[in-house]
Amino acid sequence: MAGQRAEDAAEALFLQVQTTTDSRAEAMELAQGAVEARLAACAQVAGPVTSTFWWEGEVERAEEWTVLLKLPADRFDELAEFLVEQHSYDEPEIIALPIVAGTASYLDWIAQETQPRPARSR
């Protein structure tokens, strides 16, 4: 296989981060904002999904949209901060799963597209 493989999850160099929100519009805004800020190389929006969860002592059910973001592991803290600041939920889901394998060219693309860009001079 022409790819890269992490020996274990703790060594993962790349992550897929997931969050959910209650509207497609907000999911699209979060995806767009994260990619524009180069906090993720790619963001996918899927849904709706039905979520069942505990909230404030009660079981709730809601229709939500999922946002999946691909990024280098060392950018997670910045992405999480962005999501917390931009998200409408009091306690947004922000979880990360290691990407344990991928083609070298795709993983290189993720790394390249999430490099901060220098500010343009006038």
Wavefront OBJ file of the C-alpha trace (Angstrom):
o trace
v 0.000 0.000 0.000
v 1.414 3.384 -0.983
v 0.538 5.182 2.218
v 1.552 6.201 5.676
v 0.503 4.380 8.830
v 0.695 5.470 12.468
v 1.961 2.728 14.777
v -0.745 3.569 17.315
v -3.397 6.226 17.862
v -1.146 8.250 20.174
v 1.258 8.756 17.278
v -1.393 9.894 14.815
v -0.196 12.802 12.762
v -3.629 13.518 11.287
v -7.136 13.660 12.723
v -10.735 13.648 11.636
v -12.629 15.973 13.959
v -16.406 15.796 14.298
v -18.950 18.277 15.526
v -22.723 18.539 15.139
v -25.136 21.425 14.991
v -28.874 21.902 14.656
v -28.910 23.510 11.218
v -27.390 22.903 7.818
v -26.606 26.618 7.534
v -24.512 26.628 10.716
v -22.771 23.397 9.702
v -21.842 24.965 6.357
v -20.590 28.136 8.085
v -18.422 26.144 10.500
v -17.020 24.072 7.622
v -16.306 27.114 5.463
v -14.773 29.096 8.307
v -12.449 26.295 9.399
v -11.206 25.678 5.863
v -10.793 29.403 5.119
v -8.772 29.777 8.341
v -6.646 26.784 7.205
v -7.528 24.928 10.415
v -8.752 22.039 8.248
v -7.854 21.040 4.712
v -11.308 19.613 4.075
v -14.695 19.747 5.749
v -17.696 17.616 4.909
v -21.270 18.279 6.002
v -23.683 15.361 6.275
v -27.196 15.081 7.550
v -29.632 15.330 8.843
v -29.044 12.722 11.527
v -31.184 12.080 14.577
v -29.337 12.386 17.884
v -30.610 11.132 21.238
v -28.743 12.416 24.296
v -28.939 13.507 27.916
v -29.201 17.269 28.432
v -29.954 18.995 31.729
v -31.353 15.835 33.328
v -33.632 14.842 30.448
v -33.343 12.620 27.416
v -33.560 14.804 24.323
v -33.892 14.000 20.638
v -32.854 16.415 17.907
v -32.197 16.584 14.203
v -28.593 17.592 13.634
v -25.992 18.022 10.906
v -22.523 16.499 11.186
v -19.337 18.309 10.206
v -16.204 16.200 9.610
v -12.888 18.045 9.363
v -9.464 16.667 8.311
v -6.339 18.243 9.781
v -2.892 17.635 11.218
v -3.033 16.631 14.888
v -0.949 19.646 15.911
v -3.740 21.998 14.720
v -6.438 20.396 16.930
v -6.286 22.964 19.756
v -6.693 25.864 17.314
v -9.601 24.162 15.558
v -11.296 23.298 18.866
v -10.967 26.922 20.002
v -12.459 28.119 16.700
v -15.385 25.696 16.991
v -16.128 26.674 20.606
v -16.086 30.384 19.676
v -18.233 30.003 16.548
v -20.666 27.281 17.650
v -24.188 28.070 18.821
v -24.323 25.181 21.336
v -23.449 25.684 25.016
v -21.482 22.414 24.945
v -20.666 21.453 21.349
v -19.485 17.991 20.460
v -15.837 18.279 19.453
v -14.200 14.884 19.186
v -11.177 13.706 17.251
v -10.389 10.339 15.771
v -6.911 9.460 14.536
v -6.403 8.873 10.854
v -4.350 5.706 11.146
v -3.673 5.255 7.441
v -3.986 7.196 4.228
v -2.248 7.656 0.926
v 0.931 9.662 1.256
v -0.253 12.169 -1.342
v -3.571 12.825 0.461
v -1.908 13.226 3.850
v 0.700 15.538 2.307
v -2.156 17.581 0.828
v -3.760 17.918 4.284
v -0.433 19.103 5.713
v 0.147 21.619 2.902
v -3.358 23.106 2.948
v -3.349 23.727 6.692
v -0.112 25.694 6.790
v -0.765 29.252 7.956
v -0.309 31.669 5.067
v 1.729 34.854 5.497
v -0.263 38.066 5.533
v -0.336 39.818 2.172
v 1.476 43.101 1.968
v -0.011 46.020 0.065
l 1 2 3 4 5 6 7 8 9 10 11 12 13 14 15 16 17 18 19 20 21 22 23 24 25 26 27 28 29 30 31 32 33 34 35 36 37 38 39 40 41 42 43 44 45 46 47 48 49 50 51 52 53 54 55 56 57 58 59 60 61 62 63 64 65 66 67 68 69 70 71 72 73 74 75 76 77 78 79 80 81 82 83 84 85 86 87 88 89 90 91 92 93 94 95 96 97 98 99 100 101 102 103 104 105 106 107 108 109 110 111 112 113 114 115 116 117 118 119 120 121 122
